[in-house]
Amino acid sequence: MSDAVQPTAAEVRAAAEAVKAALDRHLAAVERRTGDDDPDVYEAFNELAAAAEEYDELLYDRYDEVTPFEIPGGDDTLPPYTGPEEPNALSVVIRRDYAVVEPQRLLAQAQRVEAVEEDGATVSEGFDAAAGTVHGALGVLFGEFEPDEIATRHKEFGLEEGDSTLWVTAADEPAEPGEWLETPFESIDPQRVVCRFDVSAVFDEDADDDDLEDDLGSDGDLDSLDPLDADH
């Protein structure tokens, strides 16, 4: 990061003070909690998490140092469920990320789709401007195939999976047609999330680290691995 955008020492100090204040508020909320799902405790927790994250980022940007704070993610961060016990409607919100790792494969697949759609066209005749660019090819493929099919066949389309998340939320009544289409994710009420499922390479890396620690001997020596494992 350049010096021009680095936080000042005063900004880092202010972030540290914000963490201290958030710690006090969180402890006070815990001390006067009224039950397992006390909303004041939940709010104080989120404020503390945000303050700690901000301090960690500024500390790293300014001094290239990190903190030992680790804020749990996934379902642990969801507030208590306050939706209907017997929902009359559900919304399923999904985000999947991909990297375009083989553009030529992507373009070729889009070319084939357009060729099939044009009566009597050959592959070369079907290869028009829409499928001639990466963003155009993406439009062709996602317009032709359902997202679930692309998820299962992503390698065929020259894509590599990234993180994904799926949220199931409950509602009293179905949404009005067209009501949320412009801002689909902004309509989520965290307190009506029935369940959430996350997939991330971060989880795999954590698991690999744990497995390695389990395989290491008490002295951390790789020589204590089973010979077959050591070869790999």
PyMOL commands that set and color helices and strands:
alter all, ss='L'
color gray80, all
select helices_A, chain A and resi 3-5+9-31+39-63+74-77+103-117+123-126+129-131+134-144+147-152+154-157+190-192+201-215+222-224+227-231
alter helices_A, ss='H'
color red, helices_A
select strands_A, chain A and resi 89-100+159-171+193-199
alter strands_A, ss='S'
color yellow, strands_A
deselect
rebuild
show_as cartoon
